[in-house]
Amino acid sequence: MIEASAGRALRVGRRLLGQQELAPLIAIVILFLVFEFRSGEVGFFTNPDLMSSVAALTSSVGMVSLGVTALMISGEFDLSVSATFALGPAVMGWLMREWGWHILAGLFAGLAIVALIGLINGLITTYVGVPSFIVTLGMLFAVTSWNRIILGGFPVDLIEEEGTVKKILGADIPGTPIAAPFAWMVGIGIILAFVLWRTQFGNWTYAAGKYGGGVARAMGVPVLRVKLTNFVLAGLLAGLAGILQFADFGSSSVASGIDINLLAIVAVVVGGTSLFGAKGTVIGSMLGAIILGSLKVGLIVIKVPSEYYLGLVGVLLVVSAGLNARVEALRRGGTRSTLFG
Amino acid sequence: MSTAAVTPVAELVNVTRRYGKNYAVRDASFAIHPGEVVGLVGDNGAGKSTVVKMISGYIEPTAGTIKVQGEPVRFGSPREARAAGIETVYQDLAIVDEMALWRNFFLGQELHRRLLGIRYLRVKEMARICDEHLAEVGLTSVESSNQTAATLSGGERQSLAISRAIHFDSQLLVLDEPVAALSVRETRRVLEAIEAAKQNNLGVLYIDHNMDHVLPAADRIVIMHRGTISRVVHKGDLTVDELSDAVAESGTAAGDGGG
C-alpha cells in the first residue's frame, strides 16, 4: 500500500518535472552550490536575507512570465507586460490617493484595467489580424505614455500602511523572510500548470499554438477565444505582479517593471517553452525566473561587478535556447514522451 | 446502381461557389454513400479544394445545397460541420506534433468532467480509448498513446486522424491528399486505415490530383475540371488503364474547350 502510493508519487513527480524542467532545475542547483561555496562566510542559500532578495526578484519576473508562457504556448507574444506591470499599481494608487478609494476597490479597478489592456491586445491581434508582436509593442508605448500621464512623473505611495489587504498582498510570509508575492507566484503558477495540463482549455491552448491555430481550428477548437483568454491572462497577471510589488515596496512609479517584458521572455525560454508555440510549461518559467533572481543576487555576493549581470543573462538566454533546440532534435528521433506529451 | 436506394451520407446538389465573377465551383452535384469511397480528382485549380472547404464548413456555397443524411445543411464554421459528422483530415493540418497521441485523438472533443464550470480532462479514459483505436487501424508500432505525435511517420499520422473519425461516429471522412508525400509502404498503411473506415460504414471523400493515388482506394471517381464535374466513372465499369485514359482525355478535352 505504502509502496504503491510511493510509486504513484514518484510517477506523478516525474510527470510534473518531466524532461523540460529538468535542465533549469539542474542549473538552479549548480548556481546555488557555486554561490554558496564561493561566497565564504556570507553563504547563499543558507543566508535568509539573500534568499529573501532572490524571492523578491523572482516573484515579479516569475508572475509576469506565467501569463506570458500560456500566451506563448498559444502562439502569441505580449511585449506590453512591462507597461501593464506599472499600470496596475498606478491606477490603484491614483484612485486611492485622488479619490479616496478603499484598497480593495483600487485593487479590483487596477486588475480590471490591466485585463482590459490584455483584451484589447487580443482583439486587435485575433480579429484585425495584426501580429501580436506589433500590437503589443504599440501597446507598450501607449500604456507607458498613459502611466506618465496618470502619475505625472512622481512615484505613488500605498497609503494604507498596516492594513490586512496590504499584508496579504505584500507582507512577509509568517515565520519566513520570504515576501508574500513569491507565494502568490508559486500558488498561481501551480494552478495554471494544472489548468494547462489537465483541462480542456489547457489542451486547446497548446493546440492553438501550432500552425497559427490551423490544426485546432480544423478540429473545431474556438482558437480565437482561446488566444483571447490567454491575452487577458497575460495582462491580468502582469498587472497583479505590479500590484504585489507595490504592496511589498509601498510605492510604485513609471519606472516600475522596466525591462520585465524581456526578462519574462528570458525566463520563459530558459524554462523550455518554444517561441513557436504548442510547447512549454509554466513550472519551467518559474524555474527560469528563479535562475534570473539567483544570478542577480549571487553575482553580487561573489563580488562580480553588477555590470556583468545583463551580459550573463544574454548568454544564458542563447545557450538555453540552443540546448532546447538540440534536445528537441534528439527527442524527435526517439519515442520518449515529454511532460505534456 | 445498388447504392441509389440508400440515403447518401453527404450530397452536393447544384453547388456553386463564386468569387466575384469567377466561378471556383459551378453547378456541381454528386453524392457519397455509406461505406463508399468517392475519389475527387482534378488538376490544381479544378475546384477540388473549394469543394472540400464547403463540405468542411470553412466557406458557404454561393448557390445550391449541401445535404447531410438527406437534410439540407448550412455550416457557419468547421465546428458545425464536425458536429454534423463530417471529419476532414488535411495533409498538413491533421496533427500537433508536440502533443501526445491521445491529446491529438480527442482534440476539440475531449472527454471531461465538469466541476465548478471547469472542464477537467478524463486522461486515463482517453488514453485507453486511443490505444484501442490505434490497434484497429494497424498502428501497432506505437508503444503508448502518451508519446508525442512527432514520433509518428507520415502514414501513421494519417492513420491516427482516420481512426479518430471512426471513433467519433463520423458520417463522412474527407481526406485531402492523404498519401501525397508517402512511400509505397506508408501508402498501404493509409489504405488499410481507409478500408477500416469503410468497414465502419463511413462515407469517404478522397481528394487527390494524382489518379494513381485515388485508384486503389476509390469505388467511384468524380473528375473535376475548371470548377465543373467533367465526368463520373465507376471503378468496376472500366479497367485501370481505361480509367486513366478517361481521366487524361477528360482533362484534355475540357482543357481544349476552355482554353
Contacts between the chains, C-beta under 8 A, distances in Angstrom:
chain1	res1	chain2	res2	distance
A	195	B	118	7.8
A	198	B	120	5.9
A	198	B	121	5.3
A	198	B	123	7.0
A	199	B	112	7.6
A	199	B	118	5.9
A	199	B	119	5.8
A	199	B	120	5.8
A	199	B	121	6.2
A	200	B	110	4.8
A	200	B	112	5.4
A	200	B	119	4.0
A	200	B	120	8.0
A	200	B	121	6.4
A	201	B	118	7.8
A	201	B	119	7.1
A	202	B	121	7.8
A	203	B	99	7.7
A	203	B	103	5.7
A	203	B	106	7.9
A	203	B	107	6.8
A	203	B	110	5.8
A	203	B	121	6.6
A	204	B	108	7.9
A	206	B	96	6.9
A	206	B	98	6.9
A	206	B	99	5.7
A	206	B	103	7.4
A	207	B	96	5.3
A	207	B	99	6.7
A	207	B	103	7.8
A	207	B	107	5.5
A	207	B	108	8.0
A	210	B	96	4.4
A	210	B	97	7.4
A	210	B	98	7.1
A	211	B	92	7.3
A	211	B	93	6.3
A	214	B	90	8.0
A	214	B	92	7.8
A	214	B	93	4.6
A	215	B	93	4.9
A	215	B	94	6.9
A	215	B	95	6.7
A	215	B	96	5.3
A	215	B	107	7.5
A	216	B	96	7.6
A	216	B	107	6.8
A	216	B	108	7.2
A	217	B	78	6.1
A	218	B	56	7.7
A	218	B	78	5.9
A	218	B	88	6.4
A	218	B	90	5.8
A	218	B	93	4.9
A	218	B	94	7.5
A	219	B	78	7.9
A	219	B	82	7.3
A	219	B	107	4.5
A	219	B	108	3.7
A	219	B	109	7.9
A	220	B	77	7.8
A	220	B	78	5.8
A	220	B	79	3.8
A	220	B	82	4.3
A	220	B	83	7.4
A	220	B	108	4.1
A	220	B	109	7.4
A	221	B	79	8.0
A	221	B	107	6.7
A	221	B	108	4.9
A	222	B	79	7.2
A	274	B	98	7.5
A	278	B	96	5.8
A	278	B	97	7.5
A	278	B	98	4.3
A	278	B	99	7.0
A	279	B	98	4.3
A	331	B	150	7.5
A	332	B	150	5.2
A	332	B	151	7.5
A	334	B	151	7.3
A	335	B	143	6.1
A	335	B	147	5.2
A	335	B	151	4.8
A	336	B	147	7.4
A	337	B	100	6.6
A	337	B	144	7.5
A	337	B	146	4.9
A	337	B	147	4.9
A	337	B	148	6.1
A	338	B	98	7.8
A	338	B	148	6.4
A	340	B	98	7.5
A	340	B	99	6.9
A	340	B	100	7.1
A	340	B	103	7.8
A	341	B	98	6.6
A	341	B	99	6.6
A	341	B	100	5.0
A	341	B	146	7.2
A	341	B	147	6.7
A	341	B	148	3.6
A	341	B	150	7.9
